[in-house]
Amino acid sequence: MTQPPSLNRRTFVQTTSSAAILTAVSTLRAQQKADSEETLRIGLVGCGGRGTGAAAQALGADYNAKIVAMADVDEKQIDGSIASLSQKYPDRVDVKPDKKFLGLDAYEKLIQSGVDVVLLASPPGFRPLHLMAAVNAGKHIFCEKPMAVDTIGYHLAMAAVKKAAEKKLNLVAGFCWRYSTSRKEAFTRIEDGAIGQITSILATYHTGPVKPMQPASGRPPGMSDVEWQVRNWYNYSWLSGDSIVEQAVHSVDKICWAMGDKAPISCISTGGRQVPAEGGNIYDHFHAAYEWGNGIYCHLANRQIKGCQGHNQDIIRGDQGVLIIGKGGAPFIDGAKRWRFKGEEKNMYDLEHEALFQAIRKGEVINDGERMMLSTLVGIMGREAAYTGNLITWDQMLACTQDLAPDSLKWGDSFTPSPMPIPGVTKFSLPEPKKPEDTKPGEKKKA
């Protein structure tokens, strides 16, 4: 595998203005309505299970779309994805050898290869860079969750969201429950006052391990730190964001949804690593308590430990009833206005792609950006409160300067990620306070 050029998230924003000028033509094209006879060309970044699933759903959503380009660090992943998709859509998977892009810079080559729609499904540590590059190139985007793993990434991705809105690009987020037929009706009933004023929320996401860390003995001789970590991406916070950000963020998103997509005031959390692992630096359990004002606390509990009871529910209590999701086959309300969903439950993964491609065909615009970034940062907030053992406010999150990834990254590099967090020892990343000599002319010095 060839060495890709270095990636630098801190300087990436400084280079995007020139890139935007170079891609003005593609931006104008993206804003136009796509005729039903026009074949939409899809590019997939990240060809693992989730990426392949997203590609299948995209093909199912639009009869005149084709997968024409793929990007990954592993050619076997690309070939496996092509083989899987070709079983169901043999005439609509047309990835030529020169459209298989390899390496950490493969996303750039794919985006510039003439695709119309980009599916972003690589490990989320790379997501902000990929999102900004796709927006700069004027592409319609499906962006898998989460959208960042640290606050540097959050601000980069948020800048991309705003630019996508300016360019009138479609940006659909992989927070799939927002497209669920039953959940949409349930939350509409909350908004209409079916349970009164919300008083508390408990969301649980208790599962087994998602992608267990490979033992050190399985590392091939000569494999670089970066390659080893990318191949075990779920177990490193700079790549996955930890389980509360990568997986339980679905539950975070439903909490934010219920709370009107407003930011919480603060968060206090616990968490840790109960089952030792050879390598990696993520926790296997969290409990985060978010305060949303007026004394309302919303609790999120997630765990990924083998042999424990699975539990995935959302219990949203109001002063006139309670909405329960995940107990039984359909959401229901118990209270003064009893209700149970009895409609047809369509596949939410299909629905999010149908929404994306229908908007492209009609010349309409969907932009899930603001809410997807809110839920992402709320997830990071819960993690940081647990890592540090401190109560963290929303204002502190917005001011945070955390950057988990190296500024320069190459496939063959050595890289030591941050150590396993220790509450009370691990520090929260805030800007250094101004020194008196740093005060600008005419600016009052603080006492």
FENFENCOR-V776842 format. One record per run of one state. SS is the DSSP state (~ for helix, > for strand, _ for the rest). FROM is the first residue (numbers start at 1). LEN is the number of residues. If there is no record, write none. Layout:
{{SS:FROM:LEN} {SS:FROM:LEN}}
This chain:
{{_:1:8} {~:9:14} {_:23:1} {~:24:8} {_:32:8} {>:40:6} {_:46:3} {~:49:13} {_:62:3} {>:65:8} {_:73:2} {~:75:14} {_:89:4} {>:93:1} {_:94:3} {~:97:3} {>:100:3} {_:103:3} {~:106:6} {_:112:5} {>:117:4} {_:121:3} {~:124:13} {_:137:3} {>:140:4} {_:144:7} {~:151:17} {_:168:3} {>:171:3} {_:174:2} {~:176:4} {_:180:1} {~:181:11} {_:192:6} {>:198:10} {_:208:8} {~:216:3} {_:219:6} {~:225:7} {_:232:1} {~:233:3} {_:236:1} {~:237:4} {_:241:2} {~:243:4} {_:247:2} {~:249:10} {_:259:7} {>:266:7} {_:273:12} {>:285:7} {_:292:5} {>:297:8} {_:305:6} {>:311:8} {_:319:2} {>:321:5} {_:326:6} {>:332:4} {_:336:3} {>:339:2} {_:341:7} {~:348:15} {_:363:4} {>:367:1} {_:368:1} {~:369:20} {_:389:3} {>:392:2} {~:394:6} {>:400:1} {_:401:29} {>:430:1} {_:431:5} {~:436:3} {_:439:9}}
